[in-house]
Amino acid sequence: MTIIAKLGLMSNGGSGYLSIPPRALPTCYTIPMKLTFPTRGIEVKRAFVVSQYIRCKGNKKKRYVPLFSKKDFAEKLKNAKAYARKLSNAQLDRVIAKEWPPRRDAYNKVKWHIGVVNSDEVAVWKRAGNLPAAWTNGPLSETARKVSIAMKRNSKLLRGGAKRSVPRILQTSLDATQNDKYLLPIILPASTIPNCRRGMKKFKGDIDDGCMRSIALAISGKKKIKAYIGTKR
């Protein structure tokens, strides 16, 4: 597959279109949502397992982002990637299904791409990170705005996973969430997972994994977020 990118002014002074093989794209290349390039489903599953590996389990068996130094985070990420890369597709399916079978099924029934989404066209899970449902009703951009205000005001409404995770991501791993392919958020077509956003407004995509990372990125000023994007077959 070749991606046709409209570049405007070319390096030779001309203008027009340039054909770029997907493997030749640098990691910093920003691709509009409609010009994504394909990736293997196993890479998406590895990304999910890596993010789960990094999180710790609390007393109630809920995962959260621990407080790492940047050095410790890099070491934890290295170990997580080594673990995920050893697993076959079938093994990854079993790991994902052990936590929640509908996620495995959803990941297997869509086509996967790497691309960029706008923060106003996707949304997080309903009550992601124990946020009030009303805060997650709108797009990611609106959820991030409300979380940012709550952080500044030390609001009691900000609690649980969001209260712990978002500040820690902003402090230690914000850059890595866009520069490492195993930390990219994972986005599914809206309503792919039943009840993910039951009763909430519908947008182009639901952020299945990486809700807190996406909120942190939006708070930092990111309008466009690089992510794994699932599309219907």
Rosetta blueprint (number, residue, H / E / L):
1 M L
2 T L
3 I E
4 I E
5 A E
6 K E
7 L E
8 G E
9 L E
10 M L
11 S L
12 N L
13 G L
14 G L
15 S E
16 G E
17 Y E
18 L E
19 S E
20 I E
21 P L
22 P H
23 R H
24 A H
25 L L
26 P L
27 T L
28 C L
29 Y L
30 T L
31 I L
32 P L
33 M H
34 K H
35 L H
36 T L
37 F E
38 P E
39 T L
40 R L
41 G H
42 I H
43 E H
44 V H
45 K H
46 R H
47 A H
48 F H
49 V H
50 V H
51 S H
52 Q H
53 Y H
54 I H
55 R L
56 C E
57 K E
58 G L
59 N L
60 K L
61 K L
62 K L
63 R E
64 Y E
65 V L
66 P L
67 L L
68 F L
69 S L
70 K H
71 K H
72 D H
73 F H
74 A H
75 E H
76 K H
77 L H
78 K H
79 N H
80 A H
81 K H
82 A H
83 Y H
84 A H
85 R H
86 K H
87 L L
88 S L
89 N H
90 A H
91 Q H
92 L H
93 D H
94 R H
95 V H
96 I H
97 A H
98 K H
99 E H
100 W L
101 P H
102 P H
103 R H
104 R H
105 D H
106 A H
107 Y H
108 N H
109 K L
110 V E
111 K E
112 W E
113 H E
114 I E
115 G E
116 V E
117 V E
118 N E
119 S L
120 D L
121 E L
122 V E
123 A E
124 V L
125 W L
126 K L
127 R L
128 A H
129 G H
130 N H
131 L L
132 P L
133 A H
134 A H
135 W H
136 T H
137 N L
138 G L
139 P L
140 L H
141 S H
142 E H
143 T H
144 A H
145 R H
146 K H
147 V H
148 S H
149 I H
150 A H
151 M H
152 K H
153 R H
154 N L
155 S L
156 K L
157 L L
158 L L
159 R L
160 G H
161 G H
162 A H
163 K H
164 R H
165 S H
166 V H
167 P H
168 R H
169 I H
170 L H
171 Q H
172 T H
173 S L
174 L L
175 D L
176 A H
177 T H
178 Q H
179 N H
180 D L
181 K H
182 Y H
183 L H
184 L L
185 P L
186 I E
187 I E
188 L E
189 P E
190 A L
191 S L
192 T L
193 I L
194 P L
195 N L
196 C L
197 R L
198 R L
199 G L
200 M L
201 K L
202 K L
203 F L
204 K L
205 G E
206 D E
207 I E
208 D E
209 D E
210 G L
211 C H
212 M H
213 R H
214 S H
215 I H
216 A H
217 L H
218 A H
219 I H
220 S L
221 G L
222 K L
223 K L
224 K E
225 I E
226 K E
227 A E
228 Y E
229 I E
230 G E
231 T E
232 K E
233 R L
